[in-house]
Amino acid sequence: MACLLWCHLQVLSEVFLPLLSKQVGVMDPASTGALGAAAGSAGTGSGRPRELLGNMQKYLAHIKQALQQLTGDVKLPMPAVTISCVAAACRDPDVIHTFEEAVAEWSSTLSDVLQKETEKRVQGKGPLAEMDFWHARSALLSGLWEQLSVQAAADIIEVAEAGSDDRNLMAAFKGQMAELGKLVHEVSGYGTSGWRPVK
C-alpha cells in the first residue's frame, strides 16, 4: 500500500505539479504545449488552472499524510528471526531471548513517545494550529499502532509473553500498548479528519 502511494506521490509531484505550476505561472498556450492549450481554451479568467493547482496541492498533502500514517515517524526495529510456528518458537530459548530484547526496545520507544505526546501542547493559536497538532499526533500514534499490529509483531509479542520469565517487562509493555490504544482511539476521530474543537 505504501509503495503504491509513494509512486502516486512521485508521479504527481514530479510530473503533473511542475507542469501545472508552469502553466499557471505563464498562462501562455504556445509556451506550455498541449496542457497550456487545454487550460488556455478553458479561459484564463475562469481561474480553473489555479483552482486545479490548489486542489492538486491539497491532494498531495493528503497523500503525504496517508504515507506518514502508514510508515510513521518512529520505526520499531523487527528482529531478523522468522518463525513458522509460534508454539515451537516458545520452546526455543534463543528465539525467546531475541524477542524479549525486541519487546524491551519497543517498550523503551513507546515509553519515550507516550511521555512526549502527553507533554506536547498545541503550538500557535487558532484552528489551523489545532489541526496541525492533531494531524501530527494521529500520524505518529497510528504509525506506531500499525507497526505493532502486523502479524510478525503479534507473533513476537505472543512468543515473548509465553516464553519470557521477565513478567515486569511484559506487564510494562502491555500497559504501554493499552495507553497507545487509548490515544489512537482519541485521535482517530479528530486527527484523521482534521477537526477538533479549539479550546
C-alpha positions in Angstrom: 0.0 0.0 0.0 2.7 2.4 1.0 4.6 1.6 -2.2 1.6 2.5 -4.4 1.0 5.7 -2.5 4.7 6.6 -2.9 4.7 6.0 -6.6 1.5 8.0 -7.0 3.0 10.9 -5.0 6.2 10.8 -7.1 4.3 11.0 -10.4 2.0 13.8 -9.2 4.7 15.9 -7.6 7.4 15.4 -10.2 5.4 15.4 -13.4 1.9 16.9 -13.1 2.6 19.5 -10.4 5.5 21.2 -12.2 3.6 21.2 -15.5 0.6 22.8 -13.8 2.6 25.2 -11.8 4.4 26.3 -15.0 1.1 26.6 -16.9 -0.5 28.7 -14.1 2.6 30.9 -13.9 3.0 31.6 -17.6 -0.6 31.2 -18.9 0.7 31.2 -22.5 -0.7 28.3 -24.5 2.2 28.5 -27.1 4.9 28.0 -24.4 3.3 25.2 -22.4 2.2 22.8 -25.1 -0.9 20.8 -25.0 -1.5 21.3 -21.3 -1.3 25.0 -21.7 -3.5 25.0 -24.8 -6.2 22.9 -23.0 -6.1 25.3 -20.0 -6.0 28.3 -22.3 -9.1 27.2 -24.1 -10.8 27.0 -20.7 -10.1 30.6 -20.3 -7.6 32.3 -18.0 -10.2 34.5 -16.4 -12.1 31.4 -15.1 -9.4 30.6 -12.6 -9.7 26.9 -13.4 -6.0 26.2 -13.7 -5.3 27.9 -10.4 -8.2 26.0 -8.8 -6.8 22.7 -10.2 -3.3 23.6 -8.9 -4.7 24.3 -5.5 -6.7 21.1 -5.4 -3.7 19.1 -6.6 -1.6 20.6 -3.8 -4.3 19.6 -1.2 -4.5 16.1 -2.7 -0.7 15.8 -2.4 -0.8 16.9 1.2 -3.4 14.1 1.9 -1.2 11.5 0.2 1.8 12.6 2.3 -0.3 12.4 5.4 -1.5 8.9 4.5 2.1 7.8 3.8 3.2 9.2 7.2 0.4 7.3 8.9 1.4 4.1 7.2 5.1 4.4 7.8 5.2 6.7 10.8 8.0 8.9 12.1 9.2 6.3 14.5 10.4 3.0 13.2 10.2 0.0 15.5 13.0 -2.5 14.7 11.9 -6.0 13.8 14.2 -8.9 14.7 15.7 -10.8 11.7 14.4 -14.1 13.2 11.5 -15.5 11.3 9.3 -18.2 12.8 7.0 -20.7 11.2 5.3 -22.0 14.3 4.7 -19.9 17.4 4.4 -22.9 19.7 7.8 -24.2 18.6 9.3 -20.7 19.0 8.0 -20.6 22.6 10.3 -23.5 23.4 13.4 -22.1 21.8 15.5 -20.0 24.4 17.4 -18.2 21.7 14.3 -17.0 19.9 12.7 -16.1 23.2 15.7 -14.0 24.2 15.8 -12.2 20.8 12.1 -11.4 21.0 12.4 -10.3 24.6 15.1 -7.8 23.5 12.8 -6.6 20.7 9.9 -6.1 23.1 12.2 -4.3 25.6 13.3 -1.9 22.8 9.7 -1.4 21.7 8.8 -0.7 25.3 11.5 1.9 25.7 10.5 3.6 22.4 6.8 3.6 23.4 7.6 5.0 26.8 9.5 7.9 25.2 6.9 8.6 22.6 4.0 8.4 25.1 5.7 10.7 27.5 6.5 13.3 24.8 3.0 13.1 23.4 1.3 13.7 26.7 3.5 16.7 27.4 3.1 18.1 23.9 0.9 21.2 23.5 -0.6 23.0 20.5 1.9 25.4 19.0 0.2 28.6 18.0 -3.4 29.8 18.2 -6.4 29.1 16.1 -8.0 26.2 14.3 -5.0 25.7 11.9 -2.6 25.2 14.8 -5.1 22.7 16.3 -5.5 20.8 13.0 -1.7 20.6 12.6 -1.3 19.3 16.2 -3.9 16.6 15.7 -2.7 15.6 12.3 0.9 15.1 13.6 -0.3 13.2 16.7 -2.5 11.0 14.6 0.2 10.2 12.1 2.8 9.3 14.8 0.5 7.2 17.0 -1.3 5.5 14.2 2.1 4.7 12.6 3.2 3.0 15.8 0.0 1.2 16.2 0.1 -0.1 12.6 3.7 -1.4 13.1 2.7 -3.3 16.3 -0.5 -4.7 14.7 1.2 -6.6 11.8 1.3 -10.4 12.2 5.1 -10.5 12.7 4.9 -8.1 15.7 1.9 -10.1 17.1 3.9 -13.3 16.9 6.9 -11.7 18.6 4.7 -10.4 21.4 3.0 -13.8 21.8 6.3 -15.7 21.9 7.9 -13.2 24.4 4.8 -13.4 26.6 4.6 -17.1 26.6 8.3 -17.8 27.0 9.7 -14.9 29.0 10.5 -15.1 32.6 10.5 -11.3 32.9 6.9 -10.6 33.8 7.7 -6.9 34.6 8.8 -6.3 31.0 5.6 -7.8 29.6 3.4 -6.0 32.2 5.0 -2.7 31.3 4.7 -3.3 27.6 1.0 -4.3 27.9 0.4 -1.1 29.9 2.1 0.9 27.2 0.1 -0.8 24.5 -3.1 0.0 26.3 -2.2 3.6 26.6 -1.2 3.8 23.0 -4.5 2.2 22.0 -6.4 4.8 24.1 -4.5 7.6 22.4 -5.0 6.2 18.9 -8.7 5.9 19.6 -8.8 9.5 20.9 -7.1 10.9 17.7 -8.9 8.6 15.3 -12.0 10.9 15.3 -10.0 14.1 15.3 -6.6 13.7 13.7 -7.7 12.0 10.6 -10.5 14.3 9.7 -8.6 17.4 10.9 -11.4 18.6 13.1 -11.4 19.2 16.8 -12.9 22.0 18.8 -10.5 24.7 19.6 -10.0 25.1 23.4 
